[in-house]
Amino acid sequence: MTQPASIFDIVDEDAKRRAIEAARASVAAGNVVDHDVVVEWLEQLLAGKKVPPPSSSGQT
């Protein structure tokens, strides 16, 4: 008896393509967060602090 497909087995190729295009455009527009800023944020989370995620500066 085969297992039914889960939602994780179904890939909407068109939605995937649109998401990749949107992500590339966002990076090209400078909507990124510096690696060191993300590391600092993750360390704060690991220390038990409830801090919001860093926002992009609009600059690379």
C-alpha positions, 0 to 999 in steps of 0.5 A: 500500500503506497502512502498518499502524497503529502503537501510537502510532495506537491511542488507548484513550479509556477509559484516556486518560479515567482517566489525565486524571482521576487527574492532575487528582485528583493536582493537586487534592491538591497533588501538584505541584512548583514550576516553579522547582524543576523548572528547577533540576533540569533545569539540574543534568541539563544540567550532567551531574549525576545527580540524582533528580527532585524530589518533590512537597511535597504543597503548592501 
